[in-house]
Amino acid sequence: MEKRSEEAVSRFMRGYSCAQAVSSVFAADIGVSEEVILRAATGFGGGMGHTGGACGAVSGAVLVLGLLFGSTGPDGKAAKDETYALVREFTTRFTIRNGAASCTELLGCDLSTDEGLARAREQNLTRTICPRYVRDAVEILEEIVGPRDVTSGPLQAR
């Protein structure tokens, strides 16, 4: 069986955004269809829709953490607090591994500008640099979330 991180990189290389590649390999764990998670993750790719913001692989991981542990409303303070703590832990680990969590810093160019986007495309950065970020995001997420028995169904709402 292929490792989840390898599957995420494979999906990314086939054209899924970084956020889609990371989040979609956790769809069964979450109990959400891949179609729904792919749609939800769409805008997070390319540093939040080419704004140069958070790395899409990071955003995809945050989406997974929210779907696994997040609150469902104002009475879910404990779930919200737990999710925030897990997001901080994930972001800290990702930043330690890669030096940053923003797309602009990771790529060394700003995708929100025509020049930065052109440079990223000319240098093929998303195909040479980004697969590592996708792999790292999935590996860190697996460490934080731990093994899940997907045969028992998704986690119950908190």
Contacts in CASP RR format, 6 or more apart in sequence:
PFRMAT RR
TARGET T0000
AUTHOR 0000-0000-0000
METHOD contacts of the structure
MODEL  1
MEKRSEEAVSRFMRGYSCAQAVSSVFAADIGVSEEVILRAATGFGGGMGH
TGGACGAVSGAVLVLGLLFGSTGPDGKAAKDETYALVREFTTRFTIRNGA
ASCTELLGCDLSTDEGLARAREQNLTRTICPRYVRDAVEILEEIVGPRDV
TSGPLQAR
2 10 0 8 1.000
4 25 0 8 1.000
4 26 0 8 1.000
4 138 0 8 1.000
4 142 0 8 1.000
5 134 0 8 1.000
5 135 0 8 1.000
5 138 0 8 1.000
5 139 0 8 1.000
5 142 0 8 1.000
6 135 0 8 1.000
7 25 0 8 1.000
8 21 0 8 1.000
8 22 0 8 1.000
8 24 0 8 1.000
8 25 0 8 1.000
8 134 0 8 1.000
8 135 0 8 1.000
8 137 0 8 1.000
8 138 0 8 1.000
9 21 0 8 1.000
9 131 0 8 1.000
9 134 0 8 1.000
9 135 0 8 1.000
11 20 0 8 1.000
11 21 0 8 1.000
11 24 0 8 1.000
11 25 0 8 1.000
12 18 0 8 1.000
12 21 0 8 1.000
12 130 0 8 1.000
12 131 0 8 1.000
12 134 0 8 1.000
13 127 0 8 1.000
13 131 0 8 1.000
16 24 0 8 1.000
16 38 0 8 1.000
17 41 0 8 1.000
17 42 0 8 1.000
17 43 0 8 1.000
17 44 0 8 1.000
17 45 0 8 1.000
17 46 0 8 1.000
17 56 0 8 1.000
18 45 0 8 1.000
18 46 0 8 1.000
18 55 0 8 1.000
18 56 0 8 1.000
18 57 0 8 1.000
18 60 0 8 1.000
18 126 0 8 1.000
18 130 0 8 1.000
18 133 0 8 1.000
18 134 0 8 1.000
18 137 0 8 1.000
19 41 0 8 1.000
19 42 0 8 1.000
19 43 0 8 1.000
19 44 0 8 1.000
19 45 0 8 1.000
19 46 0 8 1.000
19 56 0 8 1.000
19 57 0 8 1.000
19 59 0 8 1.000
19 60 0 8 1.000
19 63 0 8 1.000
20 37 0 8 1.000
20 38 0 8 1.000
20 41 0 8 1.000
20 42 0 8 1.000
20 45 0 8 1.000
20 60 0 8 1.000
21 57 0 8 1.000
21 134 0 8 1.000
22 41 0 8 1.000
22 56 0 8 1.000
22 57 0 8 1.000
22 60 0 8 1.000
22 61 0 8 1.000
22 64 0 8 1.000
22 134 0 8 1.000
22 137 0 8 1.000
22 138 0 8 1.000
22 141 0 8 1.000
23 37 0 8 1.000
23 38 0 8 1.000
23 40 0 8 1.000
23 41 0 8 1.000
23 60 0 8 1.000
23 61 0 8 1.000
23 63 0 8 1.000
23 64 0 8 1.000
24 34 0 8 1.000
24 37 0 8 1.000
24 38 0 8 1.000
24 41 0 8 1.000
25 138 0 8 1.000
26 37 0 8 1.000
26 64 0 8 1.000
26 68 0 8 1.000
26 141 0 8 1.000
26 145 0 8 1.000
27 33 0 8 1.000
27 34 0 8 1.000
27 36 0 8 1.000
27 37 0 8 1.000
28 150 0 8 1.000
29 64 0 8 1.000
29 68 0 8 1.000
29 145 0 8 1.000
29 148 0 8 1.000
29 150 0 8 1.000
29 154 0 8 1.000
29 155 0 8 1.000
30 37 0 8 1.000
30 64 0 8 1.000
30 67 0 8 1.000
30 68 0 8 1.000
30 154 0 8 1.000
30 155 0 8 1.000
31 153 0 8 1.000
31 154 0 8 1.000
32 67 0 8 1.000
32 154 0 8 1.000
37 63 0 8 1.000
37 67 0 8 1.000
40 63 0 8 1.000
41 59 0 8 1.000
41 60 0 8 1.000
41 63 0 8 1.000
43 49 0 8 1.000
44 54 0 8 1.000
44 56 0 8 1.000
44 59 0 8 1.000
44 60 0 8 1.000
44 63 0 8 1.000
45 56 0 8 1.000
45 59 0 8 1.000
46 52 0 8 1.000
46 55 0 8 1.000
46 56 0 8 1.000
46 103 0 8 1.000
46 111 0 8 1.000
46 126 0 8 1.000
47 53 0 8 1.000
47 54 0 8 1.000
47 55 0 8 1.000
47 56 0 8 1.000
47 59 0 8 1.000
47 102 0 8 1.000
47 103 0 8 1.000
47 104 0 8 1.000
47 111 0 8 1.000
48 54 0 8 1.000
48 56 0 8 1.000
48 59 0 8 1.000
48 103 0 8 1.000
49 111 0 8 1.000
50 111 0 8 1.000
50 112 0 8 1.000
50 117 0 8 1.000
51 111 0 8 1.000
51 112 0 8 1.000
52 102 0 8 1.000
52 103 0 8 1.000
52 104 0 8 1.000
52 110 0 8 1.000
52 111 0 8 1.000
52 112 0 8 1.000
53 102 0 8 1.000
53 103 0 8 1.000
53 104 0 8 1.000
53 112 0 8 1.000
54 62 0 8 1.000
54 101 0 8 1.000
54 102 0 8 1.000
54 103 0 8 1.000
55 94 0 8 1.000
55 100 0 8 1.000
55 101 0 8 1.000
55 102 0 8 1.000
55 103 0 8 1.000
55 106 0 8 1.000
55 133 0 8 1.000
55 137 0 8 1.000
56 103 0 8 1.000
56 133 0 8 1.000
57 94 0 8 1.000
57 130 0 8 1.000
57 133 0 8 1.000
57 134 0 8 1.000
57 136 0 8 1.000
57 137 0 8 1.000
58 90 0 8 1.000
58 91 0 8 1.000
58 94 0 8 1.000
58 101 0 8 1.000
58 133 0 8 1.000
58 137 0 8 1.000
60 137 0 8 1.000
61 90 0 8 1.000
61 94 0 8 1.000
61 137 0 8 1.000
61 138 0 8 1.000
61 140 0 8 1.000
61 141 0 8 1.000
62 87 0 8 1.000
62 90 0 8 1.000
64 141 0 8 1.000
64 145 0 8 1.000
65 83 0 8 1.000
65 86 0 8 1.000
65 87 0 8 1.000
65 90 0 8 1.000
65 141 0 8 1.000
65 144 0 8 1.000
65 145 0 8 1.000
66 83 0 8 1.000
66 87 0 8 1.000
68 145 0 8 1.000
68 155 0 8 1.000
69 79 0 8 1.000
69 82 0 8 1.000
69 83 0 8 1.000
69 86 0 8 1.000
69 155 0 8 1.000
69 158 0 8 1.000
70 76 0 8 1.000
70 79 0 8 1.000
70 80 0 8 1.000
70 82 0 8 1.000
70 83 0 8 1.000
70 158 0 8 1.000
71 77 0 8 1.000
71 78 0 8 1.000
71 79 0 8 1.000
71 80 0 8 1.000
71 83 0 8 1.000
71 158 0 8 1.000
72 79 0 8 1.000
72 157 0 8 1.000
72 158 0 8 1.000
76 158 0 8 1.000
78 158 0 8 1.000
79 158 0 8 1.000
82 158 0 8 1.000
86 144 0 8 1.000
89 144 0 8 1.000
90 140 0 8 1.000
90 141 0 8 1.000
90 144 0 8 1.000
91 101 0 8 1.000
93 140 0 8 1.000
93 143 0 8 1.000
93 144 0 8 1.000
94 101 0 8 1.000
94 136 0 8 1.000
94 137 0 8 1.000
94 140 0 8 1.000
95 101 0 8 1.000
97 136 0 8 1.000
97 140 0 8 1.000
98 106 0 8 1.000
98 132 0 8 1.000
98 133 0 8 1.000
98 136 0 8 1.000
99 105 0 8 1.000
99 106 0 8 1.000
100 106 0 8 1.000
103 111 0 8 1.000
104 110 0 8 1.000
104 111 0 8 1.000
104 112 0 8 1.000
106 129 0 8 1.000
106 130 0 8 1.000
106 133 0 8 1.000
107 120 0 8 1.000
107 125 0 8 1.000
107 126 0 8 1.000
107 129 0 8 1.000
107 130 0 8 1.000
108 125 0 8 1.000
109 115 0 8 1.000
109 116 0 8 1.000
109 117 0 8 1.000
109 119 0 8 1.000
109 120 0 8 1.000
109 125 0 8 1.000
110 116 0 8 1.000
111 117 0 8 1.000
111 120 0 8 1.000
119 125 0 8 1.000
120 126 0 8 1.000
148 155 0 8 1.000
END
